[in-house]
Amino acid sequence: MPSSSSKSKLLDLSHTIEHGMITYKGLPAPIICDYLSREASRARYAEGTEFHIGKIEMVANTGTYLDSPFHRYAHGKDMSELPLSSLAELESVIVRATQRSARGITPASLRDLNVRGKAVLFHTGWDQHWRTDQYFESHPFLTADTAKYLADAGAVLVGIDSFNIDCTDDGHRPVHSILLNTEIPIVEHLCGLEQLPDSGFRFSAVPVKIKSFGTFPVRAYASVTF
C-alpha cells in the first residue's frame, strides 16, 4: 500500500477525437458540429444566458477505444454489461516492445512477468505515427500464441498503442477471438505509454454504459504513485 507521504499522478493515455480525423482506414471520420449553437440558444433563455449543445456522428471505432466480447461474439457482453471492476483502477504492467525485431510480438516478451489479475499494456511506440498514412501500414501486433499465453496466465485486460492488436494482412483476427472469448477487454490506439513505469501503476479505460455496442471510445489513463 502507498505510504502516507506518497503522491499520485494521473497520466492521459488517450488520443483526442477531432472532426474529420481518421482512426481506422476504411471507416468514416467523426462529424462534430452544433446541435444548438450559443447564438441560437439565446432566444430560449434569459438575457445574458446561453448554452452550447454539440452533436457528433461517428463509428464506435474512433480514437482510443475498448473492445468488449460483443464486438466479436453475438452473445458476448456489451459495453453496458462490463463491470467497472474489469475496467478501472487495474493493477498493471507494461511490456516494452519498441526494440522488437519483427512486427509480431511473441510470448517471449512476457518472460518473467506476472500478469495474473493485471492489465497488460504493450508499448510499441507506434503512436508516433498517429494521423499519418504510416499508422495504417506494417503496424506491430500480438501473435496468437501471445494472446493464448495472456488468457492462460490470467490477464484481465490487454492494451496496445498500435493500429490493431491483430495482424491485419488478412481477415483472421486470432488475438481478438482468443481474448474476447475469455472476456478479456482490449484497448487499442493508446498513446503516451513511454510515460509509464514498467509496473506499480493502475490503469483505467471506462466507456459509456451503452447497450448493444461492442466497441466505444474511452478516456484511458494511468494513476502512478511516487
Secondary structure, DSSP 8 states (H G I E B T S, - for coil): ---TT--EEEEE------TT--SSTTS---EEEEEE-HHHHGGGS-TT----EEEEE--SS-SSEEE-GGGT-TTS--GGGS-GGGTSSEEEEEEE-TT-SSSEE-GGGGTT---TTSEEEEE-SGGGGTTSGGGGSS--EE-HHHHHHHHHHT-SEEEESSS-SS--SSS--HHHHHHHHTT--EEES---GGGS-SEEEEEE------TT-SEEE---EEEEE-
